[in-house]
Amino acid sequence: MELLDGKVVKKKILEELKEEVLKLKRKPGLVVIQVGDDPASKVYVGQKEKMANSVGYNFQHIKFDENIEEDIIEKKIIELNNDDNVDGILVQMPLPKQLNSKKIQNLIDQYKDVDGLSDINSGMLTHNVDTLVPCTPKGIMDILEYYNISVSGKNVVIVGRSDLVGKPLASLMLNANATVTICHSKTVNLGEFTKNADILVAAVGKASLITKDMVKENSVVIDVGINRVNDKLCGDVDFDGVIDKVSYITPVPGGVGQMTVAELGKNVLKAYKNREKQKILEKQ
Ligand code: NAD
């Protein structure tokens, strides 16, 4: 069994980004909007800021009060859409219940939507058109590529159908010629599906959901889940139970989670480059 080490891949990605940023005529700009004081959001925003500073981006953190009215956020997003120095805009989820997350996400200019969660970018991903793609699923594709694990023709089973992970990952896998099965909370006999997976992805949020009897011998297991059990972080897979049976597995922590923030860094540079290209075309 070999560990798929997210830290190693993240380090390589960030080093490459840093080198590229040094050659640019201006620093790419990333803005993260946070609403309220959710402790997990605070941690995630902090990780984004650290990444942005480490590769040389301009980072701006805009924080609104928990009870903010929607139109104030909307006005801010429109202002940022029109700000030439801003390449990426991200609204940290989850938002307080009174706000319409989907509407807010869809207001972000599609070329600055570095989370790739707007309907237009999800549609383009489904149609296999090059676009900004959600960071966690893109991180899974990149970690597999780094370890030379081909997905073409493989039986890929994804447990979880969220807009954030499961669905965009299914599109990326299909676009890469995998045979894809998506399982979810209403799937009957989950193990019957997972047992056939050459590559099994668990993105649910339930500790030890995937046990030894549910994985195929010598398969690749990608554990996206982040759960806290007895004050310790763990994924959705019973790690100790499956390690002798599988050929590769991502640890939690230290696997997919590491990739997510690195992919955000990649998306910001991609957005910057697309926008600069667009500006040249508009001048011609
Ligand atoms: P979600 O709650 O939006 O979706 C969970 C999915 O799991 C749903 O589609 C649901 O149908 C499915 N599900 C629930 N119970 C199930 C069961 N018993 N059997 C099969 N399927 C079941 O969650 P999400 O945003 O997709 O996140 C999933 C997990 O991944 C969470 O633990 C989250 O913290 C983690 N996550 C990690 C990263 C990262 O960077 N590592 C990024 C995003 C999410």
Residues whose N, C-alpha, C, O or C-beta is under 5 A from the ligand:
A	BS01	NAD	T136 G160 R161 S162 L164 V165 C183 H184 S185 A203 V204 G205 V224 G225 I226 V256 G257 T260
